[in-house]
Amino acid sequence: MAAALRLNTRQGRWVVVATVLGSGLALLDGTVVNIALPHIGEDLGSGVEGLQWTLSGYTLALASLILLGGALGDRWGRRRVFVWGTVWFTVASVLCGLAPDITFLVVARILQGIGAALLTPGSLALISASLHEDDRGAAIGLWSGLGGVAGAIGPLLGGWLVEVAGWRSVFFLNVPLAAVVIWASIRHIPESRDPHPPDHLDVLGSVFAVFGLGALTYGLIEMNPIAGAFGAVALTAFVVVERRSPDALVPPALFRSRMFVAANLVTFAVYAAIGGVFFLLVMQLQLVAGYSPVAAGLATMPITLAMLALSSRAGRYSQNHGPRLPMTLGPALAAIGLLLMTRIGSDASYWSDVLPGVIVFGLGLSAIVAPLTTAVLGSVPVEQAGVASGVNNAVARTSQLLAVAALPGLAGIDAASLAEPDSFSQGFRIAMYLCVAMLVVGAIIAAALIRTPAAPAQVPPDSVACQPHCDVTGPAVQPTTIRSGTSPA
């Protein structure tokens, strides 16, 4: 069906509502689950490894299957796969809420990630395919803005739910939201698909990606070098398959662009640090500083507010002057914020020890996210913008996955640390120093390799703001050439 719905019609508005709520399911789940982690560990008797898997199981499934989910939508129908993914995600959410132990919860979280990999790619793709081209920019702006609101209330809502109704309620919250998404999608969103999809799905590549990332994650969390080696071999096989497959999920031609390679290297370094910070910061606030879940959520909100206020301005600057300067200064500023956060301890004052680091870190993220989108999209031809942003999204999620898996072990945070605030706090500081190193590496790569594209991608400012709390989102996408598999959660 041709994209002909107008935004000012009832059906057009429902398209935006359904896609915002759909992507918001995954977004909210990331922010509220982070807040709930200490209570999950206490209630289910889990150590740090179980909490790592609670986050990593979800991200693993999403990162390794998101491009396949987009390809399925292009082939079988974007609305159909979007609805399937929402139903799958909802059933898995109920299983998470009913989990009797940490092993059951981790398996349910992996199932949740599979559902998210099916529903997430269709969010922006459905807007692009359903709405009239004259209304797409406004619709993308609404999608980004409303998603930002959802991300802003996520930590506060999650903290309130944990305190009032317990951690299981953060998963049951998905049920009524998903019901609205499913009803609105079936009732109001027209079906669309790629009229010329690839001849075959890259199933073999997806299998190697899942097994490779899964084994590498297991090796990092459980400190098992054999599993890590197996994961490295499987990921090497994934690269070989992608180089030879005519229907590759990750087209090798993209990496002929040095700018694209450089932007993804920056993405990997920066988003690894982001993943580590959001995993450990809320735990430090609750386990060491004695914050309640609500207070911990409120403490991190300045990061979200800074990104909502400043990301579009950073995107506009990068369009006019190139992304190199903000991509260099942004990680450096975020690194300073993390150094300030190392002062957070058992006797920390919010105004002098927590807030300064949170604000500076938020300013750094605001400077980097939108220009990173400009760099990725400006490095490839317009017709490849969709798949390029999809690959960049997968790189961001993968780096966050590996950071959450590796940082606690590298920083000396173990099961005993959850019951010993001084031990956890020492590990937190070491982890923040490691995240500072990753941000500095990102800044150096940007300064050395990022150049202003000859013809920068024209990304409307309202569409480039990263969804707040990038631990679940990854870089934003370019709205004019969206294909399934490109949108963040």
Secondary structure by P-SEA (a helix, b strand, c coil): cccccccccaaaaaaaaaaaaaaaaaaaaaaaaaaaaaaaaaaacccaaaaaaaaaaaaaaaaacaaaaaaaaaaacaaaaaaaaaaaaaaaaaaaaacccaaaaaaaaaaaaaaaaaccccaaaaaaacccccaaaaaaaaaaaaaaaaaaaaaaaaaaaaacccaaaaaacaaaaaaaaaaaaaccbbbbcccccccccaaaaaaaaaaaaaaaaaaaaaccaaaaaaaaaaaaaaaaaaaccccccccccccccaaaaaaaaaaaaaaaaaaaaaacaaaaacccccccaaaaaaaaaaaaaaaaccaaaaaaaaaaccaaaaaaaaaaaaaaaaaaacccccccccccccaaaaaaaaaaaaacaaaaaaaaaaaccccaaaaaaaaaaaaaaaaaaaaaacccccccccaaaaacaaaaaaaaaaaaaaaaaaaaaaaaaaacccccccccccccccccccccccccccccccccccccccccc
